[in-house]
Amino acid sequence: MTLAAAAAVLPSYWMVLPFAALLLCIALMPLLAAHFWEHHYPKIAIGLGLVTASYYVGVQHDWHPLVHAAHEYVSFMALIGSLFVISGGINIRVKGEATPFRNTVFLAIGAVLSNVIGTTGASMLMIRPWIRMNKYRITGQHIVFFIFVVSNCGGALTPIGDPPLFLGFLRGVPFWWVLQHGLVAWCLTIALLLGVFFVLDTRNFLRAPKPVRDKETADKHFHIRGLPNLAFLGLVLAAVFLPKSVQETLIGGVFSVPALVMIAAAIGSYFTAKREIHEANDFNFGPVKEVGYLFIGIFLTMIPALHILQSGQAVQISSPIGYYFATGGLSAFLDNAPTYLSFLAAAMGAEHLSVDSPADVLSFATTHPHLLLAISLGAVFFGAGSYIGNGPNFMVKAIADKSKVHTPDFLRYIWQFALPILVPILVLVGWLVVR
């Protein structure tokens, strides 16, 4: 859709309300009415999505935005779901690896791995061994830094790494673009986070009784089961690199060839993985079902917001640092994937470009790299600002809670860790790199 065409059928500003309502529900309902939300969030998400769908069908008389949203939703969930299922068939056993140095190396490996199998895949693969290897002195601090590094900031280099970047890739951002432009920011952010963690974990380690310190350094066993699932992981990665002509081939206007390959890989992995591995990982579909239901509502309700933003009338930001903090500020408390897409649409709309046009997106990436980099880094890095900033965050907390780890609650996560540790690091990175 051209900018002129988008403006001609600009939706009512009131139609942004379902989108805002859903995001507020995601942020507040787990705190205010956890039991109700746990049982009824699918109905709320789908119901609000149907409000938007009804508007486009009944008022705008236009099915095209809904079909386009369905295509992006299927592609998004195919990637997230396949990585989740495949990682559930791989089990890592670690013992005696809980010294501060080994913990730091483990997180560094997780940061790199997040770009290969996604923050969701890496988080699900590594959180259980992370808890087991620190079981004698595990604290909420260990869980929070795992979320900072593995579940969020680590995945900032590839579209596979984090959902916002994958949405950008679907829109036309080249696969290696963020790696080429954001490597310095990634290295600086990860180095600072790991440096702070090493200092804090050293203090934690030295406070532990000597028998605990000796126990944690005694055995050094490392064992991986489920290696055949790496073949399915390779299939998912191969699907991302299919020729563009193949990627753009759609079945029913919704299912792309890469999405079908990813779904097939997930099915193959699930039915060939050994039951004892799934049991060792306590694998179930609960976390991915929650993400799937919520994103049905998100992908539908954000359609009007995207159309308004890409018209260039809603956001008055011109500098990269402005986009970095605006995108980051919302990504910390809303979901970072639609936040990324909303500000990308706004930035492109201000340049009379459409986020729905791959050619326009590529042109924007070429002519305004600093703006695109600011939006990309803001969405990924600040997704660690709270439990609701990114999908894996709550998954990690749920697994830690089930393992009897005393994780910080929503507010303590923010004031004890995000504000004094994460935010100053991200402000420094923004000032040194983005500005």
Secondary structure, DSSP 8 states (H G I E B T S, - for coil): --HHHHHHT---GGGGHHHHHHHHHHHHHHHH-HHHHHHHHHHHHHHHHHHHHHHHHHTS---HHHHHHHHHHHHHHHHHHHHHHHHHT-EEEE-S--SHHHHHHHHHHHHHHHHHHHHHHHHHHHHHHHHHHTTTT--HHHHHHHHHHTTTGGG-SSTTT-HHHHHHHHHT--TTHHHHHHHHHHHHHHHHHHHHHHHHHHHHHHHS-HHHHHHHHH---EEEE-TTHHHHHHHHHHHHTS-HHHHT-EETTTEEHHHHHHHHHHHHHHHHS-HHHHHHTT--SHHHHHHHHHHHHHHHHHHHHHHHHHTTSS----SHHHHHHHHHHHHTTS-HHHHHHHHHHHHHHHTT--TT-HHHHHHHHHH-HHHHHHHHHHHHHGGGGSTTSSHHHHHHHHHHHHTT-----HHHIIIIIIIIIIHHHHHHHIIIII-
